[in-house]
């Protein structure tokens, strides 16, 4: 049985000055839209005992999501891993805000639940459209359409019975759900582009084909620099040692050539990274036309740390 705490009790503990460890298990994009001001973000699909221990202090570890469902799953996952002092916040972030817990707001994004409904509905609609082709078609689109719609239907039944949605877990890993800066536009454009085959959105550059060892060597020889294009709050939670910070959101708002020149060297290769590889590709596409030799690194920050790049927390 998962232990729970009401948002009111959580707010009272916070007002008393108790040091609380609160982990928000939503996607980074959802977290960026609105989150409790003292919450850490570790998405449910990346949550494990080691990740929790890296941010946990003494006492219970509290988990929150949007409405309480994912935080319950997070607690169940960690209880199975041997962590017993875990607590789910009833009602999630929505209830916390209503109870007067301070929150931080960013740009509005499309919720994961809505994305799942759009994806499932689009796939069923495509299946129904394909099923309309007659048997005289050169490809048996009819059978493919019926099979696609049936597959989605079975998936929804399975999700209802087990309370586990494979589509939600897949969509949660998509690049547009790894950053608050894409907002609703990115969620809608890329998600619909994925399920309907439409191409839309911001142009991106290809990721560098150079190995991580080559990147390390170039930086060590001072032939290259590393730039982090994530947001400042992500930077504070941990970043590569020696990396500079140039958030993609800042680039999108516009940076003068003089300000860029203070951050980016023109005589060196500039490797940029983010959380999952999406934002850095967009940043590279924006900076290359300005004459900078920018190369996006596909592995995200967690993978770079695992690959041996030293990391630091804070400034």
C-alpha positions, 0 to 999 in steps of 0.5 A, spaced: 500 500 500 502 506 497 503 512 503 499 518 501 499 525 503 494 531 502 497 537 499 494 541 505 499 537 510 505 538 505 504 545 505 504 546 512 510 542 513 513 547 508 511 553 512 514 550 518 521 550 514 521 542 514 526 540 509 522 536 504 524 532 498 519 532 492 520 529 486 515 531 480 515 525 475 511 528 469 515 529 463 520 535 463 515 539 458 509 538 463 514 540 469 516 546 465 509 549 464 507 549 472 511 545 478 511 546 485 517 551 487 521 546 491 520 540 486 525 536 482 524 533 476 525 526 474 520 523 469 517 516 471 520 513 465 527 515 468 526 514 475 530 509 479 533 508 486 539 511 484 536 517 481 532 518 487 538 517 492 542 523 488 537 528 490 534 525 496 535 528 503 533 525 510 526 523 511 521 521 506 521 522 499 515 525 496 512 524 489 507 528 485 505 528 478 499 532 475 493 528 478 496 523 482 496 517 478 503 517 476 506 519 483 502 512 485 506 508 480 512 511 482 512 509 489 510 502 487 516 502 482 520 504 488 517 500 493 519 494 489 526 496 488 527 496 496 525 504 497 520 504 503 520 511 505 516 514 499 509 518 499 505 520 493 502 527 494 494 526 493 491 530 487 498 532 484 500 539 482 493 541 481 491 540 488 497 543 490 496 549 487 489 549 490 492 548 497 496 554 496 503 550 495 507 555 491 508 554 484 512 556 478 509 557 471 512 557 464 509 556 458 503 552 457 504 545 454 499 539 451 498 534 457 501 527 456 493 525 456 491 529 451 497 527 446 495 520 447 488 521 445 490 525 439 495 519 437 490 513 438 484 517 435 489 519 429 491 512 428 484 509 428 482 514 423 487 512 419 486 505 420 478 506 418 480 510 412 485 505 409 479 500 410 475 503 405 480 501 400 477 495 396 480 489 394 482 491 387 487 495 390 495 493 389 496 493 396 491 490 401 490 497 405 483 494 407 487 489 411 492 493 414 487 498 416 483 493 420 489 491 423 491 498 425 485 499 428 484 493 431 491 493 434 490 500 437 483 498 440 487 492 443 492 496 446 487 501 449 483 495 452 490 492 455 491 499 458 485 499 461 485 493 465 493 493 467 493 501 468 499 501 464 499 505 457 505 503 452 503 509 448 504 514 453 510 511 455 513 512 448 510 519 447 513 521 454 520 520 451 519 524 444 523 530 444 518 535 444 516 532 451 523 533 454 523 541 454 518 546 456 520 551 451 517 547 445 510 549 448 503 547 445 506 548 438 511 543 438 507 538 442 501 539 436 505 540 430 510 534 431 505 529 434 500 530 429 506 530 424 508 523 427 501 520 426 499 523 420 505 523 416 505 531 416 512 535 416 512 541 420 516 545 425 522 548 426 528 546 421 533 542 425 540 540 423 543 533 423 547 530 429 554 530 429 557 523 427 563 524 431 564 519 437 564 522 444 571 520 444 573 525 439 569 530 442 572 529 449 579 529 445 577 536 442 575 539 448 581 537 452 586 540 446 582 546 447 580 545 439 572 545 441 568 548 447 561 545 449 555 549 450 549 547 454 542 549 450 537 547 456 534 551 461 537 555 467 533 550 472 536 544 468 543 547 468 542 548 476 540 541 477 547 538 473 551 540 467 557 538 464 564 541 467 566 547 463 560 547 459 557 554 457 550 556 458 546 558 452 538 556 452 535 555 446 529 559 449 534 565 449 536 564 442 529 563 439 527 570 443 533 573 439 540 574 441 545 580 438 551 578 434 555 582 440 552 578 445 553 571 442 560 573 440 561 573 448 559 566 449 561 563 442 568 562 439 569 563 432 575 559 432 573 553 435 568 547 434 562 548 438 559 542 441 552 543 443 548 538 447 541 538 451 537 533 455 535 528 449 538 531 442 532 535 440 534 542 442 541 542 441 539 540 433 535 546 433 540 550 436 545 548 431 541 550 425 540 557 428 547 558 429 550 555 423 548 560 418 551 565 423 558 562 421 559 558 427 561 551 427 556 548 431 555 541 432 549 537 435 551 531 440 545 526 439 546 523 446 543 527 452 546 530 458 544 523 462 548 519 457 554 524 456 555 523 464 554 515 463 560 516 458 565 519 462 564 526 461 565 530 468 558 533 471 557 539 476 551 541 480 549 549 480 554 554 477 
